[in-house]
Amino acid sequence: MTIVRNLSVIPIMGMLCCLYLMIEIPVKSWFVFFGWMGFGLVIYFLYGFRNSRLARQQAQA
């Protein structure tokens, strides 16, 4: 099928391997992952909000 559509097998195999790994980890690990991701996103957006060049330009205008 990949030869017919001129697709590479490597990205497809990579996606399947990642999907397999994601399915096999315990549910507790997903909760920890999403907790840390949420924490990181809060820090990321707070930092961006406080240090935005666009916000400084609008405040000066």
C-alpha positions as CSV (number, residue, x, y, z in Angstrom):
1,M,0.0,0.0,0.0
2,T,2.8,2.4,0.8
3,I,4.4,1.7,-2.6
4,V,1.2,2.4,-4.4
5,R,0.7,5.8,-2.6
6,N,4.4,6.7,-2.5
7,L,4.5,6.8,1.3
8,S,7.4,6.0,3.6
9,V,7.1,3.1,6.0
10,I,9.2,4.7,8.6
11,P,6.8,7.4,9.8
12,I,3.9,4.8,9.8
13,M,6.0,2.4,11.9
14,G,7.0,5.2,14.2
15,M,3.3,6.2,14.8
16,L,2.4,2.6,15.4
17,C,5.2,2.1,17.9
18,C,4.2,5.3,19.8
19,L,0.6,4.2,19.8
20,Y,1.6,0.9,21.3
21,L,3.7,2.5,24.0
22,M,0.8,4.9,24.8
23,I,-1.7,2.1,25.1
24,E,0.6,0.0,27.4
25,I,1.4,2.6,30.1
26,P,-0.8,2.5,33.2
27,V,-3.6,5.0,33.8
28,K,-1.8,6.5,36.8
29,S,1.0,7.6,34.4
30,W,-1.5,9.4,32.2
31,F,-2.8,11.4,35.2
32,V,0.7,12.3,36.2
33,F,1.5,13.3,32.6
34,F,-1.5,15.5,32.2
35,G,-0.9,17.1,35.6
36,W,2.6,18.1,34.8
37,M,1.6,19.2,31.3
38,G,-1.1,21.4,32.9
39,F,1.4,22.8,35.3
40,G,3.9,23.5,32.5
41,L,1.2,25.2,30.4
42,V,0.2,27.5,33.3
43,I,3.9,28.6,33.7
44,Y,4.3,29.0,30.0
45,F,1.3,31.2,29.5
46,L,2.0,33.3,32.7
47,Y,5.5,33.9,31.5
48,G,4.3,34.8,28.0
49,F,1.6,37.1,29.4
50,R,4.0,39.0,31.6
51,N,6.9,39.2,29.0
52,S,5.0,39.8,25.8
53,R,6.4,42.3,23.4
54,L,3.0,42.9,21.9
55,A,1.6,43.8,25.4
56,R,4.4,46.3,25.9
57,Q,3.7,47.9,22.5
58,Q,0.0,48.2,23.3
59,A,0.6,49.7,26.7
60,Q,2.9,52.4,25.2
61,A,0.4,53.4,22.5
